[in-house]
Amino acid sequence: MKTKAIFYHAGCPVCVAAEQSVASALDPSRYAVEIVHLGTDKSRLKEAESAGVKSVPALVMDGAAFHINFGAGLDALK
Amino acid sequence: MKTKAIFYHAGCPVCVAAEQSVASALDPSRYAVEIVHLGTDKSRLKEAESAGVKSVPALVMDGAAFHINFGAGLDALK
């Protein structure tokens, strides 16, 4: 069974770079990667915060939030 | 041909978590991942800085530095 990984972003240049390099580099045989745009899908903000996401871009996997560089704080997306 | 990715760390808990989750999740059929401990291999500090690494843990791939959360600044390792 594949492990789920969620990549949260907001369309910013820093986000796009992280998505194209890091998120897309994950092993597709082990990870099912979901891409969530928090700028357009604000209904997912609460879930992201609960997972420990403080800023985007961020990758949530193995129960932890990994912030990849800094594009925007979550507060800026509310 | 595989793309090279270098994961720089310093043995800190934040670094270990990022290594075990993010670095080890990269697709091995596309990426050759090298793990560099900057705390013990200070000869690689200059190279890391040149690649744009400001703190560890960081992943350098596709010509860009992706800082994953924050463990320690590079200056603390000199």
Backbone of each chain as nested JSON, in Angstrom:
{
  "chains": [
    {"id": "A", "residues": [
      {"number": 1, "name": "MET", "atoms": {"N": [0.823, -1.203, 0.0], "CA": [0.0, 0.0, 0.0], "C": [0.86, 1.258, 0.0]}},
      {"number": 2, "name": "LYS", "atoms": {"N": [0.416, 2.229, -0.78], "CA": [1.205, 3.456, -0.856], "C": [0.947, 4.365, 0.334]}},
      {"number": 3, "name": "THR", "atoms": {"N": [1.988, 5.087, 0.704], "CA": [1.883, 6.065, 1.776], "C": [1.404, 7.366, 1.156]}},
      {"number": 4, "name": "LYS", "atoms": {"N": [0.535, 8.05, 1.867], "CA": [0.038, 9.307, 1.339], "C": [0.954, 10.465, 1.705]}},
      {"number": 5, "name": "ALA", "atoms": {"N": [1.187, 11.339, 0.77], "CA": [1.966, 12.551, 1.015], "C": [1.154, 13.695, 0.424]}},
      {"number": 6, "name": "ILE", "atoms": {"N": [1.006, 14.773, 1.177], "CA": [0.25, 15.924, 0.68], "C": [1.174, 17.124, 0.544]}},
      {"number": 7, "name": "PHE", "atoms": {"N": [1.209, 17.689, -0.641], "CA": [2.02, 18.875, -0.887], "C": [1.083, 20.077, -0.918]}},
      {"number": 8, "name": "TYR", "atoms": {"N": [1.24, 20.975, 0.055], "CA": [0.419, 22.178, 0.133], "C": [1.19, 23.342, -0.477]}},
      {"number": 9, "name": "HIS", "atoms": {"N": [0.504, 24.1, -1.317], "CA": [1.166, 25.252, -1.913], "C": [0.14, 26.358, -2.134]}},
      {"number": 10, "name": "ALA", "atoms": {"N": [0.606, 27.479, -2.704], "CA": [-0.316, 28.588, -2.97], "C": [0.007, 29.236, -4.304]}},
      {"number": 11, "name": "GLY", "atoms": {"N": [0.637, 28.48, -5.18], "CA": [0.918, 28.988, -6.512], "C": [2.066, 29.964, -6.625]}},
      {"number": 12, "name": "CYS", "atoms": {"N": [2.741, 30.25, -5.492], "CA": [3.855, 31.195, -5.518], "C": [5.074, 30.576, -6.231]}},
      {"number": 13, "name": "PRO", "atoms": {"N": [5.991, 31.428, -6.719], "CA": [7.174, 30.9, -7.417], "C": [7.965, 29.895, -6.568]}},
      {"number": 14, "name": "VAL", "atoms": {"N": [8.111, 30.181, -5.277], "CA": [8.835, 29.254, -4.385], "C": [8.091, 27.918, -4.324]}},
      {"number": 15, "name": "CYS", "atoms": {"N": [6.743, 28.017, -4.313], "CA": [5.919, 26.805, -4.266], "C": [6.083, 25.967, -5.53]}},
      {"number": 16, "name": "VAL", "atoms": {"N": [6.055, 26.632, -6.671], "CA": [6.151, 25.933, -7.947], "C": [7.499, 25.22, -8.066]}},
      {"number": 17, "name": "ALA", "atoms": {"N": [8.574, 25.902, -7.644], "CA": [9.902, 25.288, -7.708], "C": [9.956, 24.045, -6.836]}},
      {"number": 18, "name": "ALA", "atoms": {"N": [9.391, 24.138, -5.639], "CA": [9.41, 22.992, -4.718], "C": [8.553, 21.857, -5.252]}},
      {"number": 19, "name": "GLU", "atoms": {"N": [7.452, 22.208, -5.888], "CA": [6.582, 21.168, -6.441], "C": [7.28, 20.442, -7.577]}},
      {"number": 20, "name": "GLN", "atoms": {"N": [7.877, 21.233, -8.479], "CA": [8.502, 20.624, -9.651], "C": [9.749, 19.815, -9.299]}},
      {"number": 21, "name": "SER", "atoms": {"N": [10.464, 20.231, -8.241], "CA": [11.672, 19.484, -7.886], "C": [11.398, 18.431, -6.826]}},
      {"number": 22, "name": "VAL", "atoms": {"N": [10.998, 18.858, -5.642], "CA": [10.887, 17.915, -4.522], "C": [9.648, 17.025, -4.606]}},
      {"number": 23, "name": "ALA", "atoms": {"N": [8.463, 17.633, -4.722], "CA": [7.236, 16.831, -4.698], "C": [7.188, 15.839, -5.855]}},
      {"number": 24, "name": "SER", "atoms": {"N": [7.619, 16.28, -7.024], "CA": [7.539, 15.386, -8.179], "C": [8.662, 14.353, -8.195]}},
      {"number": 25, "name": "ALA", "atoms": {"N": [9.616, 14.492, -7.263], "CA": [10.728, 13.535, -7.211], "C": [10.438, 12.358, -6.286]}},
      {"number": 26, "name": "LEU", "atoms": {"N": [9.318, 12.429, -5.57], "CA": [8.993, 11.329, -4.657], "C": [8.716, 10.054, -5.451]}},
      {"number": 27, "name": "ASP", "atoms": {"N": [9.099, 8.958, -4.87], "CA": [8.961, 7.651, -5.505], "C": [7.481, 7.284, -5.682]}},
      {"number": 28, "name": "PRO", "atoms": {"N": [6.996, 7.247, -6.937], "CA": [5.576, 6.961, -7.175], "C": [5.173, 5.533, -6.819]}},
      {"number": 29, "name": "SER", "atoms": {"N": [6.151, 4.657, -6.636], "CA": [5.803, 3.279, -6.274], "C": [5.538, 3.165, -4.772]}},
      {"number": 30, "name": "ARG", "atoms": {"N": [5.979, 4.164, -4.014], "CA": [5.785, 4.135, -2.556], "C": [4.869, 5.238, -2.046]}},
      {"number": 31, "name": "TYR", "atoms": {"N": [4.765, 6.351, -2.804], "CA": [3.976, 7.487, -2.315], "C": [2.888, 7.931, -3.289]}},
      {"number": 32, "name": "ALA", "atoms": {"N": [1.719, 8.158, -2.759], "CA": [0.624, 8.747, -3.522], "C": [0.619, 10.213, -3.124]}},
      {"number": 33, "name": "VAL", "atoms": {"N": [1.022, 11.086, -4.032], "CA": [1.153, 12.502, -3.711], "C": [-0.082, 13.294, -4.141]}},
      {"number": 34, "name": "GLU", "atoms": {"N": [-0.658, 13.987, -3.182], "CA": [-1.792, 14.857, -3.488], "C": [-1.285, 16.299, -3.438]}},
      {"number": 35, "name": "ILE", "atoms": {"N": [-1.656, 17.076, -4.444], "CA": [-1.239, 18.48, -4.498], "C": [-2.444, 19.336, -4.118]}},
      {"number": 36, "name": "VAL", "atoms": {"N": [-2.302, 20.16, -3.089], "CA": [-3.409, 21.008, -2.628], "C": [-3.02, 22.489, -2.715]}},
      {"number": 37, "name": "HIS", "atoms": {"N": [-3.801, 23.26, -3.452], "CA": [-3.566, 24.702, -3.599], "C": [-4.408, 25.415, -2.534]}},
      {"number": 38, "name": "LEU", "atoms": {"N": [-3.764, 25.854, -1.469], "CA": [-4.49, 26.465, -0.36], "C": [-5.022, 27.857, -0.692]}},
      {"number": 39, "name": "GLY", "atoms": {"N": [-4.513, 28.452, -1.749], "CA": [-5.009, 29.764, -2.136], "C": [-6.394, 29.647, -2.754]}},
      {"number": 40, "name": "THR", "atoms": {"N": [-6.622, 28.586, -3.488], "CA": [-7.925, 28.408, -4.138], "C": [-8.82, 27.447, -3.376]}},
      {"number": 41, "name": "ASP", "atoms": {"N": [-8.228, 26.576, -2.565], "CA": [-9.03, 25.606, -1.818], "C": [-8.886, 25.876, -0.314]}},
      {"number": 42, "name": "LYS", "atoms": {"N": [-9.498, 26.965, 0.105], "CA": [-9.357, 27.393, 1.498], "C": [-10.004, 26.434, 2.487]}},
      {"number": 43, "name": "SER", "atoms": {"N": [-10.858, 25.548, 1.985], "CA": [-11.5, 24.584, 2.877], "C": [-10.492, 23.584, 3.445]}},
      {"number": 44, "name": "ARG", "atoms": {"N": [-9.292, 23.539, 2.867], "CA": [-8.276, 22.607, 3.353], "C": [-7.312, 23.263, 4.347]}},
      {"number": 45, "name": "LEU", "atoms": {"N": [-7.481, 24.575, 4.607], "CA": [-6.568, 25.284, 5.506], "C": [-6.524, 24.679, 6.909]}},
      {"number": 46, "name": "LYS", "atoms": {"N": [-7.703, 24.323, 7.427], "CA": [-7.788, 23.802, 8.786], "C": [-7.035, 22.479, 8.903]}},
      {"number": 47, "name": "GLU", "atoms": {"N": [-7.241, 21.639, 7.916], "CA": [-6.56, 20.343, 7.875], "C": [-5.044, 20.534, 7.814]}},
      {"number": 48, "name": "ALA", "atoms": {"N": [-4.6, 21.5, 7.007], "CA": [-3.165, 21.756, 6.885], "C": [-2.597, 22.227, 8.223]}},
      {"number": 49, "name": "GLU", "atoms": {"N": [-3.32, 23.135, 8.868], "CA": [-2.867, 23.644, 10.168], "C": [-2.79, 22.519, 11.201]}},
      {"number": 50, "name": "SER", "atoms": {"N": [-3.797, 21.651, 11.174], "CA": [-3.812, 20.537, 12.122], "C": [-2.611, 19.618, 11.917]}},
      {"number": 51, "name": "ALA", "atoms": {"N": [-2.136, 19.539, 10.682], "CA": [-0.988, 18.676, 10.384], "C": [0.333, 19.358, 10.73]}},
      {"number": 52, "name": "GLY", "atoms": {"N": [0.244, 20.625, 11.188], "CA": [1.457, 21.321, 11.596], "C": [2.024, 22.266, 10.562]}},
      {"number": 53, "name": "VAL", "atoms": {"N": [1.288, 22.472, 9.482], "CA": [1.774, 23.362, 8.422], "C": [1.675, 24.823, 8.875]}},
      {"number": 54, "name": "LYS", "atoms": {"N": [2.785, 25.539, 8.789], "CA": [2.834, 26.943, 9.192], "C": [2.955, 27.86, 7.978]}},
      {"number": 55, "name": "SER", "atoms": {"N": [3.535, 27.328, 6.916], "CA": [3.749, 28.118, 5.706], "C": [3.765, 27.183, 4.511]}},
      {"number": 56, "name": "VAL", "atoms": {"N": [3.634, 27.786, 3.33], "CA": [3.745, 26.988, 2.111], "C": [4.995, 27.416, 1.355]}},
      {"number": 57, "name": "PRO", "atoms": {"N": [5.589, 26.552, 0.558], "CA": [5.192, 25.175, 0.324], "C": [5.561, 24.26, 1.504]}},
      {"number": 58, "name": "ALA", "atoms": {"N": [4.75, 23.23, 1.69], "CA": [5.019, 22.256, 2.744], "C": [4.564, 20.878, 2.28]}},
      {"number": 59, "name": "LEU", "atoms": {"N": [5.276, 19.896, 2.772], "CA": [4.971, 18.52, 2.434], "C": [4.628, 17.81, 3.74]}},
      {"number": 60, "name": "VAL", "atoms": {"N": [3.436, 17.21, 3.789], "CA": [3.048, 16.472, 4.986], "C": [3.152, 14.985, 4.655]}},
      {"number": 61, "name": "MET", "atoms": {"N": [4.022, 14.303, 5.38], "CA": [4.188, 12.861, 5.162], "C": [4.68, 12.222, 6.447]}},
      {"number": 62, "name": "ASP", "atoms": {"N": [4.376, 10.959, 6.638], "CA": [4.79, 10.242, 7.838], "C": [4.367, 10.983, 9.102]}},
      {"number": 63, "name": "GLY", "atoms": {"N": [3.226, 11.667, 9.041], "CA": [2.719, 12.35, 10.227], "C": [3.438, 13.62, 10.618]}},
      {"number": 64, "name": "ALA", "atoms": {"N": [4.284, 14.123, 9.756], "CA": [5.022, 15.342, 10.08], "C": [4.935, 16.345, 8.933]}},
      {"number": 65, "name": "ALA", "atoms": {"N": [5.09, 17.628, 9.271], "CA": [5.063, 18.681, 8.26], "C": [6.489, 19.108, 7.943]}},
      {"number": 66, "name": "PHE", "atoms": {"N": [6.827, 19.095, 6.678], "CA": [8.156, 19.527, 6.252], "C": [7.987, 20.78, 5.4]}},
      {"number": 67, "name": "HIS", "atoms": {"N": [8.424, 21.915, 5.967], "CA": [8.329, 23.179, 5.25], "C": [9.532, 23.285, 4.327]}},
      {"number": 68, "name": "ILE", "atoms": {"N": [9.261, 23.545, 3.062], "CA": [10.33, 23.591, 2.069], "C": [10.532, 25.03, 1.626]}},
      {"number": 69, "name": "ASN", "atoms": {"N": [11.628, 25.631, 2.079], "CA": [11.86, 27.055, 1.863], "C": [10.641, 27.828, 2.369]}},
      {"number": 70, "name": "PHE", "atoms": {"N": [10.47, 29.071, 1.938], "CA": [9.344, 29.844, 2.446], "C": [8.7, 30.633, 1.325]}},
      {"number": 71, "name": "GLY", "atoms": {"N": [7.441, 30.382, 1.087], "CA": [6.71, 31.121, 0.067], "C": [5.764, 32.107, 0.715]}},
      {"number": 72, "name": "ALA", "atoms": {"N": [4.906, 31.601, 1.591], "CA": [3.923, 32.441, 2.275], "C": [3.47, 31.771, 3.564]}},
      {"number": 73, "name": "GLY", "atoms": {"N": [3.183, 32.597, 4.571], "CA": [2.65, 32.064, 5.815], "C": [1.192, 31.692, 5.614]}},
      {"number": 74, "name": "LEU", "atoms": {"N": [0.716, 30.745, 6.401], "CA": [-0.673, 30.318, 6.255], "C": [-1.652, 31.456, 6.541]}},
      {"number": 75, "name": "ASP", "atoms": {"N": [-1.275, 32.336, 7.462], "CA": [-2.16, 33.455, 7.804], "C": [-2.45, 34.34, 6.594]}},
      {"number": 76, "name": "ALA", "atoms": {"N": [-1.498, 34.422, 5.678], "CA": [-1.676, 35.259, 4.493], "C": [-2.687, 34.667, 3.525]}},
      {"number": 77, "name": "LEU", "atoms": {"N": [-3.063, 33.423, 3.733], "CA": [-3.976, 32.75, 2.806], "C": [-5.418, 32.728, 3.307]}},
      {"number": 78, "name": "LYS", "atoms": {"N": [-5.604, 33.212, 4.541], "CA": [-6.956, 33.147, 5.118], "C": [-7.856, 34.273, 4.639]}}
    ]},
    {"id": "B", "residues": [
      {"number": 1, "name": "MET", "atoms": {"N": [19.948, 8.406, -17.379], "CA": [20.94, 8.791, -16.34], "C": [20.228, 9.401, -15.13]}},
      {"number": 2, "name": "LYS", "atoms": {"N": [20.696, 9.055, -13.964], "CA": [20.057, 9.579, -12.756], "C": [20.5, 11.017, -12.466]}},
      {"number": 3, "name": "THR", "atoms": {"N": [19.577, 11.774, -11.903], "CA": [19.871, 13.13, -11.483], "C": [20.45, 13.055, -10.079]}},
      {"number": 4, "name": "LYS", "atoms": {"N": [21.441, 13.886, -9.816], "CA": [22.038, 13.864, -8.493], "C": [21.276, 14.78, -7.538]}},
      {"number": 5, "name": "ALA", "atoms": {"N": [21.08, 14.316, -6.334], "CA": [20.465, 15.13, -5.291], "C": [21.359, 14.978, -4.06]}},
      {"number": 6, "name": "ILE", "atoms": {"N": [21.671, 16.088, -3.424], "CA": [22.516, 16.024, -2.225], "C": [21.726, 16.501, -1.021]}},
      {"number": 7, "name": "PHE", "atoms": {"N": [21.661, 15.662, -0.003], "CA": [20.972, 16.022, 1.242], "C": [22.032, 16.389, 2.265]}},
      {"number": 8, "name": "TYR", "atoms": {"N": [22.045, 17.661, 2.672], "CA": [23.002, 18.139, 3.68], "C": [22.339, 18.149, 5.043]}},
      {"number": 9, "name": "HIS", "atoms": {"N": [23.021, 17.626, 6.03], "CA": [22.452, 17.633, 7.374], "C": [23.581, 17.773, 8.401]}},
      {"number": 10, "name": "ALA", "atoms": {"N": [23.206, 17.779, 9.676], "CA": [24.216, 17.902, 10.72], "C": [23.878, 16.988, 11.896]}},
      {"number": 11, "name": "GLY", "atoms": {"N": [23.102, 15.962, 11.622], "CA": [22.808, 14.993, 12.672], "C": [21.747, 15.416, 13.678]}},
      {"number": 12, "name": "CYS", "atoms": {"N": [21.19, 16.618, 13.495], "CA": [20.193, 17.113, 14.442], "C": [18.867, 16.363, 14.267]}},
      {"number": 13, "name": "PRO", "atoms": {"N": [18.017, 16.375, 15.3], "CA": [16.732, 15.663, 15.211], "C": [15.896, 16.099, 14.009]}},
      {"number": 14, "name": "VAL", "atoms": {"N": [15.869, 17.412, 13.733], "CA": [15.118, 17.912, 12.578], "C": [15.702, 17.338, 11.289]}},
      {"number": 15, "name": "CYS", "atoms": {"N": [17.053, 17.226, 11.277], "CA": [17.735, 16.684, 10.093], "C": [17.395, 15.214, 9.89]}},
      {"number": 16, "name": "VAL", "atoms": {"N": [17.411, 14.46, 10.971], "CA": [17.153, 13.02, 10.89], "C": [15.736, 12.762, 10.387]}},
      {"number": 17, "name": "ALA", "atoms": {"N": [14.772, 13.545, 10.898], "CA": [13.384, 13.386, 10.465], "C": [13.256, 13.669, 8.971]}},
      {"number": 18, "name": "ALA", "atoms": {"N": [13.906, 14.735, 8.507], "CA": [13.82, 15.088, 7.091], "C": [14.512, 14.041, 6.225]}},
      {"number": 19, "name": "GLU", "atoms": {"N": [15.594, 13.491, 6.739], "CA": [16.315, 12.459, 5.968], "C": [15.453, 11.205, 5.844]}},
      {"number": 20, "name": "GLN", "atoms": {"N": [14.885, 10.783, 6.98], "CA": [14.109, 9.55, 6.973], "C": [12.81, 9.677, 6.189]}},
      {"number": 21, "name": "SER", "atoms": {"N": [12.234, 10.88, 6.156], "CA": [10.98, 11.034, 5.419], "C": [11.204, 11.523, 3.994]}},
      {"number": 22, "name": "VAL", "atoms": {"N": [11.737, 12.727, 3.862], "CA": [11.814, 13.332, 2.531], "C": [12.935, 12.751, 1.664]}},
      {"number": 23, "name": "ALA", "atoms": {"N": [14.16, 12.782, 2.182], "CA": [15.291, 12.329, 1.358], "C": [15.142, 10.868, 0.954]}},
      {"number": 24, "name": "SER", "atoms": {"N": [14.692, 10.042, 1.861], "CA": [14.585, 8.613, 1.543], "C": [13.359, 8.302, 0.692]}},
      {"number": 25, "name": "ALA", "atoms": {"N": [12.492, 9.29, 0.491], "CA": [11.288, 9.073, -0.314], "C": [11.509, 9.388, -1.788]}},
      {"number": 26, "name": "LEU", "atoms": {"N": [12.675, 9.951, -2.117], "CA": [12.94, 10.29, -3.519], "C": [13.012, 9.018, -4.358]}},
      {"number": 27, "name": "ASP", "atoms": {"N": [12.548, 9.132, -5.573], "CA": [12.501, 7.998, -6.48], "C": [13.922, 7.513, -6.829]}},
      {"number": 28, "name": "PRO", "atoms": {"N": [14.306, 6.321, -6.371], "CA": [15.665, 5.826, -6.621], "C": [15.934, 5.514, -8.096]}},
      {"number": 29, "name": "SER", "atoms": {"N": [14.875, 5.416, -8.898], "CA": [15.105, 5.134, -10.313], "C": [15.459, 6.409, -11.077]}},
      {"number": 30, "name": "ARG", "atoms": {"N": [15.177, 7.559, -10.45], "CA": [15.473, 8.845, -11.102], "C": [16.54, 9.663, -10.403]}},
      {"number": 31, "name": "TYR", "atoms": {"N": [16.711, 9.415, -9.085], "CA": [17.658, 10.238, -8.326], "C": [18.71, 9.422, -7.584]}},
      {"number": 32, "name": "ALA", "atoms": {"N": [19.946, 9.884, -7.681], "CA": [21.04, 9.307, -6.911], "C": [21.24, 10.271, -5.754]}},
      {"number": 33, "name": "VAL", "atoms": {"N": [20.862, 9.852, -4.562], "CA": [20.914, 10.748, -3.405], "C": [22.203, 10.551, -2.602]}},
      {"number": 34, "name": "GLU", "atoms": {"N": [22.919, 11.631, -2.418], "CA": [24.123, 11.585, -1.578], "C": [23.791, 12.287, -0.263]}},
      {"number": 35, "name": "ILE", "atoms": {"N": [24.169, 11.658, 0.837], "CA": [23.909, 12.241, 2.156], "C": [25.234, 12.798, 2.688]}},
      {"number": 36, "name": "VAL", "atoms": {"N": [25.245, 14.082, 3.015], "CA": [26.476, 14.725, 3.506], "C": [26.248, 15.302, 4.899]}},
      {"number": 37, "name": "HIS", "atoms": {"N": [27.042, 14.864, 5.854], "CA": [26.958, 15.361, 7.234], "C": [27.946, 16.521, 7.374]}},
      {"number": 38, "name": "LEU", "atoms": {"N": [27.429, 17.734, 7.366], "CA": [28.305, 18.905, 7.406], "C": [28.965, 19.124, 8.759]}},
      {"number": 39, "name": "GLY", "atoms": {"N": [28.444, 18.483, 9.788], "CA": [29.074, 18.612, 11.102], "C": [30.383, 17.849, 11.159]}},
      {"number": 40, "name": "THR", "atoms": {"N": [30.441, 16.724, 10.486], "CA": [31.663, 15.918, 10.505], "C": [32.498, 16.104, 9.246]}},
      {"number": 41, "name": "ASP", "atoms": {"N": [31.877, 16.555, 8.164], "CA": [32.612, 16.734, 6.915], "C": [32.603, 18.208, 6.53]}},
      {"number": 42, "name": "LYS", "atoms": {"N": [33.358, 18.975, 7.306], "CA": [33.35, 20.423, 7.112], "C": [33.965, 20.848, 5.778]}},
      {"number": 43, "name": "SER", "atoms": {"N": [34.673, 19.943, 5.125], "CA": [35.277, 20.275, 3.832], "C": [34.208, 20.502, 2.764]}},
      {"number": 44, "name": "ARG", "atoms": {"N": [32.976, 20.077, 3.057], "CA": [31.895, 20.245, 2.076], "C": [31.082, 21.523, 2.304]}},
      {"number": 45, "name": "LEU", "atoms": {"N": [31.414, 22.271, 3.383], "CA": [30.653, 23.482, 3.714], "C": [30.639, 24.508, 2.575]}},
      {"number": 46, "name": "LYS", "atoms": {"N": [31.822, 24.702, 1.97], "CA": [31.948, 25.696, 0.916], "C": [31.049, 25.334, -0.269]}},
      {"number": 47, "name": "GLU", "atoms": {"N": [31.085, 24.077, -0.631], "CA": [30.269, 23.579, -1.746], "C": [28.781, 23.783, -1.449]}},
      {"number": 48, "name": "ALA", "atoms": {"N": [28.389, 23.495, -0.201], "CA": [26.981, 23.656, 0.183], "C": [26.575, 25.122, 0.083]}},
      {"number": 49, "name": "GLU", "atoms": {"N": [27.426, 26.004, 0.584], "CA": [27.141, 27.438, 0.523], "C": [27.018, 27.92, -0.919]}},
      {"number": 50, "name": "SER", "atoms": {"N": [27.913, 27.427, -1.771], "CA": [27.874, 27.815, -3.182], "C": [26.571, 27.39, -3.84]}},
      {"number": 51, "name": "ALA", "atoms": {"N": [25.996, 26.296, -3.347], "CA": [24.74, 25.797, -3.91], "C": [23.535, 26.548, -3.349]}},
      {"number": 52, "name": "GLY", "atoms": {"N": [23.805, 27.469, -2.405], "CA": [22.712, 28.264, -1.86], "C": [22.169, 27.778, -0.533]}},
      {"number": 53, "name": "VAL", "atoms": {"N": [22.847, 26.797, 0.068], "CA": [22.381, 26.27, 1.35], "C": [22.682, 27.269, 2.469]}},
      {"number": 54, "name": "LYS", "atoms": {"N": [21.647, 27.625, 3.229], "CA": [21.794, 28.574, 4.335], "C": [21.682, 27.864, 5.674]}},
      {"number": 55, "name": "SER", "atoms": {"N": [20.963, 26.742, 5.695], "CA": [20.752, 25.996, 6.932], "C": [20.553, 24.527, 6.59]}},
      {"number": 56, "name": "VAL", "atoms": {"N": [20.657, 23.702, 7.615], "CA": [20.392, 22.281, 7.424], "C": [19.149, 21.912, 8.225]}},
      {"number": 57, "name": "PRO", "atoms": {"N": [18.401, 20.902, 7.821], "CA": [18.621, 20.083, 6.635], "C": [18.243, 20.793, 5.349]}},
      {"number": 58, "name": "ALA", "atoms": {"N": [18.94, 20.45, 4.267], "CA": [18.64, 21.027, 2.964], "C": [18.907, 19.994, 1.881]}},
      {"number": 59, "name": "LEU", "atoms": {"N": [18.124, 20.129, 0.84], "CA": [18.248, 19.21, -0.28], "C": [18.613, 20.057, -1.495]}},
      {"number": 60, "name": "VAL", "atoms": {"N": [19.723, 19.714, -2.149], "CA": [20.107, 20.444, -3.354], "C": [19.821, 19.55, -4.551]}},
      {"number": 61, "name": "MET", "atoms": {"N": [18.937, 20.02, -5.403], "CA": [18.602, 19.245, -6.612], "C": [18.131, 20.198, -7.694]}},
      {"number": 62, "name": "ASP", "atoms": {"N": [18.313, 19.814, -8.937], "CA": [17.903, 20.648, -10.068], "C": [18.487, 22.048, -9.959]}},
      {"number": 63, "name": "GLY", "atoms": {"N": [19.692, 22.154, -9.398], "CA": [20.358, 23.443, -9.321], "C": [19.819, 24.405, -8.289]}},
      {"number": 64, "name": "ALA", "atoms": {"N": [18.952, 23.936, -7.404], "CA": [18.382, 24.82, -6.386], "C": [18.503, 24.186, -5.003]}},
      {"number": 65, "name": "ALA", "atoms": {"N": [18.511, 25.043, -3.974], "CA": [18.591, 24.552, -2.594], "C": [17.206, 24.609, -1.966]}},
      {"number": 66, "name": "PHE", "atoms": {"N": [16.77, 23.492, -1.431], "CA": [15.465, 23.427, -0.769], "C": [15.707, 23.17, 0.716]}},
      {"number": 67, "name": "HIS", "atoms": {"N": [15.45, 24.191, 1.535], "CA": [15.638, 24.06, 2.974], "C": [14.392, 23.403, 3.544]}},
      {"number": 68, "name": "ILE", "atoms": {"N": [14.596, 22.339, 4.292], "CA": [13.469, 21.572, 4.832], "C": [13.399, 21.793, 6.342]}},
      {"number": 69, "name": "ASN", "atoms": {"N": [12.419, 22.561, 6.763], "CA": [12.342, 22.99, 8.161], "C": [13.672, 23.616, 8.564]}},
      {"number": 70, "name": "PHE", "atoms": {"N": [13.936, 23.74, 9.853], "CA": [15.18, 24.389, 10.261], "C": [15.834, 23.637, 11.413]}},
      {"number": 71, "name": "GLY", "atoms": {"N": [17.045, 23.161, 11.176], "CA": [17.78, 22.464, 12.223], "C": [18.874, 23.346, 12.784]}},
      {"number": 72, "name": "ALA", "atoms": {"N": [19.733, 23.843, 11.896], "CA": [20.838, 24.692, 12.309], "C": [21.299, 25.528, 11.128]}},
      {"number": 73, "name": "GLY", "atoms": {"N": [21.747, 26.746, 11.415], "CA": [22.303, 27.591, 10.369], "C": [23.688, 27.097, 10.005]}},
      {"number": 74, "name": "LEU", "atoms": {"N": [24.124, 27.372, 8.787], "CA": [25.441, 26.896, 8.367], "C": [26.553, 27.51, 9.213]}},
      {"number": 75, "name": "ASP", "atoms": {"N": [26.357, 28.75, 9.658], "CA": [27.387, 29.414, 10.454], "C": [27.676, 28.656, 11.749]}},
      {"number": 76, "name": "ALA", "atoms": {"N": [26.672, 27.981, 12.281], "CA": [26.848, 27.236, 13.524], "C": [27.722, 26.0, 13.327]}},
      {"number": 77, "name": "LEU", "atoms": {"N": [27.966, 25.642, 12.091], "CA": [28.738, 24.425, 11.807], "C": [30.195, 24.713, 11.469]}},
      {"number": 78, "name": "LYS", "atoms": {"N": [30.543, 25.989, 11.397], "CA": [31.913, 26.336, 10.989], "C": [32.898, 26.252, 12.14]}}
    ]}
  ]
}
